[in-house]
Amino acid sequence: MFDVITIGGATTDTFVQVDRAKIMNIETRTSKDSYLCFDYGEKLEADRLAYDIGGGAANTAVNFSNLGFNAAIVVKIGDDLNSGAVLERLKERNIDTSMLLRTKADKTGFSVILTSFEGDRTVVMHRGANNMITLDDIDWEKIEQTKWIYFASLSGASNRILDKIALFAEEHGINMAFNPGSTQIKRGVEDLRKILETAEILIMNRSEASAITGISNYPPDFPDINDPNLNDMITRLKCYGSKIVVITEGKRGVYAYDGKTIYHTSPFPAKVASTLGAGDAFASTFAGSIMKFGFNEVEKALKHASVNSASVVSIFGAQQGLKNFEEIEETLKRNPDFRVQCKSYGVI
């Protein structure tokens, strides 16, 4: 019996920081865009370099295992040099790889993460075999042997397995956490209705919540638990049936709603080295905390997730700063002023 199976992507990641890179901001009346820039044709020295595995399913499986859960993973990788690195690291982290898929037809997913001196990043990605998971690849007997399924982003043809596995989870009493990617967001809320009904935990960022609900995204100047647009998004999503809906907002913090209370917390303080992996760390720690402490512990889960994601962004790499529950609690004891705002907000 597994505690959790993560399903999604796995990649090899190369992190590169060039301090001479420039950030260019371009504003119009209706938009503001930022660009990470390098001098065209120049050879640049990398100031920092790191290698690791990544991808939504791999990052979250590593975190679940680090938190003490018996974790397994469903991903597809190639039969190439990078595939060995993925497989070796997963085994090092005590993750069950018996459902990991290999193919000679596609390359293992690969990412280059270009990090600015501010810590934010631009990612150049080749999804490769991540796009090619099929229903025939799924070991349904092993899927049945889990308490939770965690869906990370599924791209390309792999998106087609989502509905069937969600239905299977519902029929077999398996809990599900869903952190959709851009492919799922583009399907729209009605097309995802069955998955949203099935998911106990739904997590996405604010721009994704705006896109999937069709509610305009006009954030106030400062984070506010009474933000009307955010409240409309999170309650609309909750109406589709998930027990807990979480909307993240980067530097502005995170919101959660359980049908009775809206919760908000600012990011846990951290000096940012690289933001890659912060979302996966947050989402899987939130889900892991609910798995361990129960659905009534939303406030605790938000604190745990905020601490772990802050720890990840403070170290160069998507998995290097991950803490276990004991380390998270020790961090919270040293920071008693870190709190979660709560507001009663109807009953759904």
C-alpha positions as CSV (number, residue, x, y, z in Angstrom):
1,M,0.0,0.0,0.0
2,F,1.3,3.4,-1.0
3,D,0.5,6.6,0.9
4,V,0.7,8.6,-2.3
5,I,1.4,8.2,-6.1
6,T,2.5,11.2,-8.0
7,I,1.6,11.4,-11.7
8,G,3.1,13.9,-14.2
9,G,6.5,14.8,-15.5
10,A,10.2,14.1,-14.7
11,T,13.1,16.0,-16.2
12,T,16.8,16.7,-15.7
13,D,17.3,20.3,-14.8
14,T,20.4,22.5,-15.3
15,F,20.3,25.7,-13.3
16,V,22.4,28.6,-14.7
17,Q,22.8,32.1,-13.1
18,V,24.6,34.8,-15.0
19,D,24.8,38.0,-12.9
20,R,25.5,40.1,-16.0
21,A,22.0,39.3,-17.4
22,K,19.8,42.3,-17.6
23,I,16.1,42.6,-16.7
24,M,14.1,44.8,-19.1
25,N,10.6,46.0,-18.3
26,I,8.3,47.2,-21.0
27,E,5.0,48.9,-20.1
28,T,2.0,49.9,-22.1
29,R,-1.4,51.3,-21.0
30,T,-2.7,47.8,-20.4
31,S,0.3,45.6,-19.7
32,K,3.7,45.3,-18.1
33,D,6.1,42.7,-19.3
34,S,9.6,41.7,-18.1
35,Y,12.4,40.1,-20.1
36,L,15.6,38.4,-19.1
37,C,18.2,39.7,-21.5
38,F,21.7,38.7,-22.7
39,D,24.0,40.5,-25.1
40,Y,23.4,38.9,-28.5
41,G,26.4,36.9,-29.7
42,E,28.4,37.2,-26.5
43,K,30.0,34.4,-24.6
44,L,29.0,34.7,-20.9
45,E,30.5,33.1,-17.8
46,A,28.0,31.3,-15.6
47,D,28.3,32.6,-12.0
48,R,26.4,29.7,-10.5
49,L,25.6,26.2,-11.9
50,A,23.6,23.3,-10.5
51,Y,22.1,20.0,-11.7
52,D,19.2,18.1,-10.4
53,I,16.1,16.2,-11.5
54,G,12.8,18.1,-11.7
55,G,9.3,18.0,-13.2
56,G,6.1,18.2,-11.2
57,A,5.7,14.5,-10.4
58,A,9.4,14.1,-9.5
59,N,9.6,17.2,-7.3
60,T,6.5,16.3,-5.4
61,A,7.4,12.6,-5.0
62,V,10.8,13.6,-3.5
63,N,9.0,16.0,-1.1
64,F,6.4,13.4,-0.1
65,S,9.2,10.9,0.6
66,N,11.1,13.5,2.6
67,L,8.0,14.2,4.7
68,G,7.9,10.5,5.6
69,F,5.3,9.1,3.2
70,N,5.6,5.9,1.2
71,A,5.6,7.5,-2.3
72,A,5.5,6.0,-5.8
73,I,5.7,7.8,-9.1
74,V,4.2,7.4,-12.6
75,V,6.3,9.2,-15.2
76,K,7.7,8.4,-18.6
77,I,11.4,8.9,-19.4
78,G,13.6,8.0,-22.4
79,D,16.3,5.3,-22.7
80,D,19.1,7.8,-22.8
81,L,21.9,9.3,-20.6
82,N,19.5,11.6,-18.7
83,S,17.1,8.8,-17.9
84,G,19.7,7.2,-15.8
85,A,20.1,10.4,-13.7
86,V,16.3,10.5,-13.1
87,L,16.1,6.9,-12.1
88,E,19.1,7.0,-9.8
89,R,17.9,10.1,-8.0
90,L,14.4,8.8,-7.4
91,K,15.8,5.6,-6.0
92,E,18.2,7.6,-3.8
93,R,15.1,9.4,-2.4
94,N,13.4,6.1,-1.6
95,I,10.6,6.5,-4.2
96,D,9.0,3.4,-5.6
97,T,9.8,3.4,-9.4
98,S,8.0,0.2,-10.3
99,M,5.5,2.2,-12.4
100,L,8.1,4.4,-14.0
101,L,7.9,4.0,-17.8
102,R,10.8,4.0,-20.3
103,T,10.7,4.4,-24.1
104,K,13.3,4.5,-26.9
105,A,10.9,6.6,-29.0
106,D,11.4,9.9,-27.1
107,K,14.0,11.7,-25.1
108,T,13.9,12.2,-21.3
109,G,12.5,15.6,-20.4
110,F,15.1,18.3,-20.1
111,S,15.1,21.9,-18.7
112,V,17.6,24.8,-18.6
113,I,16.7,27.3,-15.9
114,L,18.1,30.7,-16.5
115,T,18.1,32.5,-13.1
116,S,18.4,36.3,-12.6
117,F,20.2,38.1,-9.9
118,E,16.7,38.7,-8.3
119,G,16.1,34.9,-8.1
120,D,13.3,34.7,-10.6
121,R,13.8,32.5,-13.6
122,T,13.1,31.8,-17.2
123,V,12.8,28.1,-18.2
124,V,13.7,26.5,-21.5
125,M,12.1,23.1,-21.6
126,H,11.9,20.0,-23.8
127,R,9.1,17.8,-22.5
128,G,10.0,14.7,-24.5
129,A,8.6,11.5,-23.1
130,N,6.6,13.4,-20.5
131,N,4.1,14.0,-23.3
132,M,3.5,10.3,-24.1
133,I,1.9,8.6,-21.1
134,T,-1.1,6.5,-22.3
135,L,-3.8,4.6,-20.5
136,D,-2.2,1.3,-21.6
137,D,0.9,2.3,-19.6
138,I,-1.0,2.5,-16.3
139,D,-0.7,-0.4,-13.8
140,W,-4.2,-0.2,-12.5
141,E,-3.6,-2.8,-9.8
142,K,-0.9,-0.7,-8.3
143,I,-2.9,2.5,-8.6
144,E,-5.6,0.8,-6.5
145,Q,-3.0,0.2,-3.8
146,T,-2.7,3.9,-2.8
147,K,-4.5,6.2,-0.3
148,W,-3.8,9.3,-2.4
149,I,-3.1,10.3,-6.0
150,Y,-1.3,13.6,-6.6
151,F,-1.7,14.9,-10.2
152,A,1.0,17.3,-11.3
153,S,0.9,19.0,-14.8
154,L,0.2,16.6,-17.7
155,S,1.2,17.8,-21.1
156,G,0.6,16.6,-24.6
157,A,-1.1,13.2,-25.1
158,S,-0.5,12.4,-21.4
159,N,-3.4,14.8,-20.6
160,R,-5.8,12.1,-21.8
161,I,-5.1,9.8,-18.8
162,L,-6.4,12.4,-16.3
163,D,-10.2,11.7,-16.6
164,K,-9.9,8.0,-16.5
165,I,-7.7,7.9,-13.5
166,A,-9.8,10.4,-11.7
167,L,-12.9,8.3,-12.3
168,F,-10.9,5.2,-11.1
169,A,-9.9,7.0,-7.9
170,E,-13.5,8.0,-7.2
171,E,-14.7,4.4,-7.7
172,H,-12.0,2.9,-5.5
173,G,-12.2,5.5,-2.6
174,I,-8.8,7.0,-3.4
175,N,-8.2,10.6,-2.4
176,M,-6.9,13.0,-5.0
177,A,-4.9,16.2,-5.1
178,F,-4.8,18.2,-8.3
179,N,-2.3,20.8,-9.3
180,P,-3.3,21.5,-13.0
181,G,-0.9,22.7,-15.6
182,S,-1.5,24.9,-18.6
183,T,-2.8,22.0,-20.8
184,Q,-5.5,21.3,-18.2
185,I,-6.3,25.0,-17.6
186,K,-7.0,25.4,-21.3
187,R,-9.6,22.7,-21.2
188,G,-11.8,25.0,-19.1
189,V,-13.8,24.5,-16.0
190,E,-16.7,22.7,-17.6
191,D,-14.5,20.1,-19.3
192,L,-12.7,19.5,-16.0
193,R,-15.9,19.3,-14.0
194,K,-15.6,15.6,-13.1
195,I,-12.0,16.0,-12.0
196,L,-12.8,19.0,-9.9
197,E,-15.7,17.1,-8.3
198,T,-13.4,14.2,-7.5
199,A,-10.3,16.2,-6.2
200,E,-10.2,16.6,-2.4
201,I,-7.5,19.3,-2.8
202,L,-7.3,21.7,-5.8
203,I,-4.3,24.0,-6.1
204,M,-3.5,26.6,-8.7
205,N,-2.1,30.1,-9.0
206,R,-4.2,33.2,-9.4
207,S,-3.7,33.7,-13.1
208,E,-4.7,30.1,-13.7
209,A,-7.8,30.5,-11.5
210,S,-8.8,33.6,-13.5
211,A,-8.3,31.7,-16.8
212,I,-10.3,28.6,-15.8
213,T,-13.2,30.5,-14.2
214,G,-13.4,33.4,-16.6
215,I,-13.3,35.9,-13.7
216,S,-11.2,39.0,-14.5
217,N,-8.0,39.2,-12.6
218,Y,-7.7,42.6,-10.9
219,P,-5.6,42.1,-7.8
220,P,-5.5,45.1,-5.3
221,D,-2.3,47.0,-4.7
222,F,-1.7,44.9,-1.5
223,P,-2.8,41.4,-0.6
224,D,-6.2,41.4,1.0
225,I,-8.3,38.6,2.4
226,N,-11.4,40.6,1.3
227,D,-10.2,40.9,-2.3
228,P,-13.5,40.5,-4.2
229,N,-12.0,39.0,-7.4
230,L,-10.0,36.4,-5.4
231,N,-13.1,35.5,-3.3
232,D,-15.2,35.1,-6.4
233,M,-12.6,32.8,-8.0
234,I,-12.0,30.6,-5.0
235,T,-15.7,30.2,-4.2
236,R,-16.6,29.5,-7.8
237,L,-14.0,26.7,-7.9
238,K,-15.2,25.4,-4.5
239,C,-18.7,25.0,-5.9
240,Y,-17.5,22.3,-8.2
241,G,-16.9,20.0,-5.3
242,S,-13.3,20.0,-4.1
243,K,-13.0,19.8,-0.3
244,I,-10.3,22.5,-0.2
245,V,-9.3,25.0,-2.9
246,V,-6.0,26.8,-2.7
247,I,-4.9,29.8,-4.9
248,T,-1.3,30.8,-4.7
249,E,-0.1,34.3,-5.6
250,G,3.7,34.3,-5.4
251,K,5.1,37.2,-3.4
252,R,1.5,38.2,-2.4
253,G,1.0,34.9,-0.5
254,V,-1.6,32.2,-0.7
255,Y,-5.4,31.7,-0.1
256,A,-7.4,28.6,0.8
257,Y,-11.1,27.9,1.2
258,D,-12.8,24.9,2.8
259,G,-16.4,26.0,2.3
260,K,-16.6,27.8,5.7
261,T,-13.5,29.8,6.0
262,I,-11.2,31.7,3.7
263,Y,-7.5,31.6,4.9
264,H,-4.7,33.9,3.8
265,T,-1.0,34.0,4.7
266,S,1.9,36.0,3.3
267,P,5.0,34.2,2.1
268,F,7.3,32.9,4.9
269,P,10.4,35.2,4.9
270,A,13.3,34.0,2.8
271,K,16.2,35.3,0.8
272,V,15.5,34.1,-2.8
273,A,18.2,32.2,-4.7
274,S,15.8,30.6,-7.2
275,T,12.0,30.3,-7.4
276,L,11.9,27.1,-9.4
277,G,10.3,24.3,-7.4
278,A,8.6,26.6,-4.9
279,G,5.1,25.8,-6.3
280,D,5.7,22.1,-6.2
281,A,7.1,22.3,-2.7
282,F,4.1,24.3,-1.5
283,A,1.4,22.2,-3.2
284,S,2.8,18.8,-2.1
285,T,3.6,20.0,1.5
286,F,0.1,21.4,1.8
287,A,-1.4,18.1,0.5
288,G,1.0,16.1,2.8
289,S,0.0,18.1,5.8
290,I,-3.7,17.4,5.1
291,M,-2.9,13.8,4.6
292,K,-1.1,13.6,8.0
293,F,-3.2,15.9,10.2
294,G,-6.7,15.9,8.5
295,F,-9.0,18.1,6.4
296,N,-9.7,20.4,9.4
297,E,-6.1,21.5,9.7
298,V,-6.0,24.0,6.8
299,E,-4.3,26.7,8.8
300,K,-1.5,24.2,9.9
301,A,-1.2,23.0,6.3
302,L,-0.7,26.6,5.0
303,K,2.0,27.3,7.6
304,H,3.8,24.0,6.8
305,A,3.7,24.6,3.0
306,S,4.8,28.2,3.3
307,V,7.9,27.3,5.4
308,N,8.9,24.5,3.0
309,S,8.5,26.5,-0.1
310,A,10.5,29.4,1.4
311,S,13.2,26.9,2.3
312,V,13.3,25.6,-1.3
313,V,13.6,29.1,-2.9
314,S,16.5,30.0,-0.5
315,I,18.8,27.3,-2.1
316,F,19.8,27.0,-5.7
317,G,17.9,24.0,-7.0
318,A,14.3,22.8,-6.9
319,Q,14.6,20.2,-4.2
320,Q,17.7,21.1,-2.1
321,G,16.0,22.9,0.7
322,L,13.2,20.5,1.5
323,K,12.4,20.1,5.2
324,N,10.6,17.3,7.0
325,F,7.7,17.9,9.3
326,E,9.9,18.0,12.4
327,E,12.2,20.6,10.8
328,I,9.2,22.7,9.7
329,E,7.7,22.7,13.2
330,E,11.1,23.8,14.6
331,T,11.2,26.6,12.1
332,L,7.7,27.7,13.1
333,K,8.6,27.7,16.8
334,R,11.4,30.1,16.0
335,N,9.0,32.3,14.2
336,P,5.9,32.6,16.4
337,D,4.7,35.8,14.6
338,F,4.1,34.0,11.3
339,R,0.3,33.7,11.2
340,V,-2.6,32.9,9.0
341,Q,-5.6,35.3,8.6
342,C,-9.0,33.6,8.8
343,K,-12.4,34.9,7.7
344,S,-15.7,33.1,7.8
345,Y,-17.2,33.1,4.4
346,G,-20.5,31.2,3.9
347,V,-21.0,27.5,3.8
348,I,-20.7,25.5,0.6
